[in-house]
Structures are given as C-alpha cells and as structure tokens.
Amino acid sequence: MAEILSLSPTTVSLHLKQLKEGGFVTTQKVRKYVYYQLRKDKFYGIEQRLLRYLNY
C-alpha cells in the first residue's frame, strides 16, 4: 500500500492506526500480518452528513 501511494510505510501505518481508532476500519491479525477492512457504514454516514452540509 505504501508503494502504491508513494508514502513511507510509517506514514501509512500511522494513518491506518488513526482510521482504526476512529472506527473507520476493522483489523484482523493473521500471524505477522494485519489485515484492514473498511467499515463502509461509517463512510456512508459521513458522506450523507457532508452532502447535507454542502447542500445547506
């Protein structure tokens, strides 16, 4: 992911940690790897609030 985004692994890790703390992703640890999954319900909720705000 870091390579695709042209960011350092540390930067990506810190952002993923913030997303997890905010409840936007869930994690599953498998051996030495951590898999992140987007919580679409959280993002859709924010999207709806932003659209209401922008249309206000």
Long-range contacts (C-beta under 8 A, 24 or more apart in sequence): none
